[in-house]
Structure formats: C-alpha cells, structure tokens
Amino acid sequence: MNGLAMSSKRQRSAFLSGLEGMLAACAAALSVSTARADSLIGLELVGPTTPVAVGQEIQIRLRAKQEPQDNLVGQSFVAIDCILKWNPKRLRLLGLTTTGSVPLLSSYFPTPSSDYTGINEVNPPQDGTALYYALAQLGQPVPVPQTGVQVVTFRFRVQSAFASTQVEILPSLTVTTPADTVVYDGTVPGLDVLGTITPATIVQVVPCVGDIDANGAVNGADLSILLGQWGLTGSADIDANGIVNGADLSILLGNWGQCPGT
C-alpha cells in the first residue's frame, strides 16, 4: 500500500511539474507577444540635407532608434536584415562604409552565391534592390537608445537629373525566396522588434535649360530676352557656341513650360 502511495505521489509530482512547465512556457509566450507589440526598434535612412548634383557621391546612413516601450526587450539588437530599394536610373549603389557607425562583427551585402533570397544579383547590387546584414559582436548586443545609433552608411552616386527621389526600406520582398526586414532583439533570442521604417528623400537642383531669367519656367519672358540678344553673345547663348541664333531658339522652344521640380 505504501508502495502504491509513493508511486501515486511521484506521478502526481511529475504531473504538477509538467503542468508548471507548460504554464511557464505559456506565460513566456504571452510575455514575448506583449513585448513584440510594445517594444520596438525603428530603422531610418538619413540622406543629404542639401540638394545634390549629377555625378556627386552621396551617403545614406542607416540608423536604429528605440521607440517608446515599457519592457526589457527592444532596447538592443544582435542582428539586422535590411532590404533596400531605390531607382537605379537615378542612383547607383557604390558600396558601404562603417566609418562613424557602432562596432559590429559583420556589416555587409551577402554575395549572390551566399544570398539565398536572390535579392543581390551582384555585389554591390545594381538593379534597385539590395539585402544588407548587420551582426553584433558575439555576446555583445548593440544598445539602441531613443536618440538612435548609426548602423552603417550606404554610398551612392547620382546618375541623372531629378527633382527628388527616395531610398527606401522594404518590409518584405520575394525574388526567389521570401525575405523580410528584421531587427533581432538583444534580450529574447529570435524576437523581431522591428518598428517604424523611414525612407531618405534626396532632392536635386535640376538645371532648367532655356530658363534664361531663372524664374522657374521657360516662357515668353525668356523668348523676349533671346530675341533681344539675337546675333550677339549673351545670357541667351544656351548652347554656348558664342552667338545667340536659331540653335538657341530651338533649344528654348524644346524646353518650353514649367521647369522640373518647381
């Protein structure tokens, strides 16, 4: 009888132990779920603050910023997967630099042979989308304050004239395999704490050919100036050949109307 009692007691103890384990797992899952909703790290791209020009190399900084939260997660990261998007006719990706950024174990574009997603067709990518990886030092999650930290700087060259263009962060992209932009939390392994994503806007002062009086449009006022300088050298010598003539008139009429970006 005592043996049966002892056996029953052990079975009950094992059952309670297993139940406690299940409850603890459920509590942890609920905690992670709550943390995911309230504890986030936003990613923002920061570009030049002044207008750029064709041929100019520009820098787009990737910054991580802690968003308002009440839990212990979302205050650091161990890894970031970031999907970039831009207009390849306007900007050309040259590469990246870690100057001025937080120390990381790795900061790179995976090569086509190691990029299982198929996003990076060459290194650096040239088709307007790119996958970037950031990995923290082993055992050293990168703290992310509400003031933000710089993760990396992407280098681009301005390829053509435009009024404005953007470099964006895509939440997800499927080329050969689905991929997501993810910020892996530094406290809870595997927890995605990605918050707000913010693009960088680049503006350019676009040369407006034919706008002789620089009023933002090619119109009758410019035509009047050109006719007044006909046969002479002056501001209406649009093609810079030393004389105002029919060639300049043709250029002016071909650009008639409002200037780009105005």
Residue, then its C-alpha position, 0 to 999 in steps of 0.5 A: m500500500n505504501g508502495l502504491a502511495m509513493s508511486s501515486k505521489r511521484q506521478r502526481s509530482a511529475f504531473l504538477s511539474g509538467l503542468e508548471g512547465m507548460l504554464a511557464a512556457c505559456a506565460a513566456a509566450l504571452s510575455v514575448s507577444t506583449a513585448r513584440a507589440d510594445s517594444l520596438i526598434g525603428l530603422e531610418l535612412v538619413g540622406p543629404t540635407t542639401p540638394v545634390a548634383v549629377g555625378q556627386e557621391i552621396q551617403i545614406r546612413l542607416r540608423a536604429k532608434q528605440e521607440p517608446q516601450d515599457n519592457l526589457v526587450g527592444q532596447s538592443f539588437v544582435a542582428i539586422d536584415c535590411i532590404l533596400k530599394w531605390n531607382p537605379k536610373r537615378l542612383r547607383l549603389l557604390g558600396l558601404t562604409t562603417t566609418g562613424s557607425v557602432p562596432l559590429l562583427s559583420s556589416y555587409f551585402p551577402t554575395p549572390s552565391s551566399d544570398y539565398t533570397g536572390i535579392n543581390e544579383v551582384n555585389p554591390p547590387q545594381d538593379g534597385t534592390a539590395l539585402y544588407y546584414a548587420l551582426a553584433q559582436l558575439g555576446q555583445p548586443v548593440p544598445v539602441p537608445q531613443t536618440g538612435v545609433q548609426v548602423v552603417t552608411f550606404r554610398f551612392r552616386v547620382q546618375s541623372a537629373f531629378a527633382s527628388t527621389q527616395v531610398e527606401i526600406l522594404p518590409s518584405l520582398t520575394v525574388t526567389t525566396p521570401a525575405d523580410t526586414v528584421v531587427y533581432d532583439g538583444t534580450v529574447p533570442g529570435l524576437d523581431v522588434l522591428g518598428t517604424i521604417t523611414p525612407a531618405t528623400i534626396v532632392q536635386v537642383v535640376p538645371c532648367v535649360g532655356d530658363i534664361d531669367a531663372n524664374g522657374a519656367v521657360n516662357g515668353a519672358d525668356l523668348s523676349i530676352l533671346l530675341g533681344q540678344w539675337g546675333l550677339t553673345g549673351s545670357a541667351d547663348i544656351d548652347a554656348n557656341g558664342i552667338v545667340n541664333g536659331a540653335d538657341l531658339s530651338i533649344l528654348l522652344g524644346n524646353w518650353g513650360q514649367c521647369p522640373g521640380t518647381 
